[in-house]
Amino acid sequence: MRDLGVGFGYLLKGQRWVARHGKQYGFGLLPGLIALVLYAAALIALAVWGEDFVAWTTPFADDWSSPWQGLFRGFLTVVLFALGLLLAVVTFTAVTLLVGQPFYESLSEKVDRDVSPDGTAPESGLPLWRELWISARDSLRIVLRAAVWGVLLFALGLLPFVGQTVIPVLGFFVTGSFLTEELTAVALQRRGVELRTRLTLLRSRKTLVWGFGTPLGLAFLVPVVAVFLMPGAVAGATLLARDLLGEENAEEPDETEDDERVTS
């Protein structure tokens, strides 16, 4: 259970780091704003045409009497939008990281240099196009797994009582796991850690992952909040990745040092 607090601590430390480095924070907002516009348009479309889609996929209910047809299709419309929102939360990170790959790579490297005792940061040595390809390929794999989980949770959500109590809680933990996978990929990929190895590392510290990703997933339910937390989430995930690999961190600067850094 201690790892839950440690994971949440890295989330807070990441937000504090970007607060001390305003320029990095400003650049880190741009990809999130682009992704926000795309996802807002998709969710609005789902809200407008979701009911029509449900009616089209449930022709067997055309002859049901009132109010059962309306209740049934209304329930499925709500569940469909909830599933869309869940997938949006999970895939928002993947899309934002892909759009902002150069920004977040730079931010993650600066975090590594700031906390490393010798002031250095691992570098992949790969050209940008190669890094983008690896990131897109790995993100697609994670998103596909997230989609499978989304369909499963959608089906379990139809169960009486359990679907309205246990499944939503499970959904947040699943979302937190996928968010952490995506965010730590920035630092771990730069170190040449393959996806399978990354997943093994994360699964060996599940409570650490949940402590970091689950509260972030809850915050990401509000898209605007997600945009503003994204740079700090990348910074915090870099610190978490260092923990997973057993890399030593320098002591955090005190408040006086923070003030001097901001002034300079």
Secondary structure, 3 states (H helix, E strand, C coil): CHHHHHHHHHHHHHHHHHHHCHHHHHHHHHHHHHHHHHHHHHHHHHHHHHHHHHHHHCHHHCCCCCCHHHHHHHHHHHHHHHHHHHHHHHHHHHHHHHHCHHHHHHHHHHHHHHHCCCCCCCCCCCCHHHHHHHHHHHHHHHHHHHHHHHHHHHHHCCCCCHHHHHHHHHHHHHHHHHHHHHHHHHHHHHCCCCHHHHHHHHHCCHHHHHHHHHHHHHHCCCHHHHHHHHHHHHHHHHHHHHHHCCCCCCCCCCHHHHHHHHHC
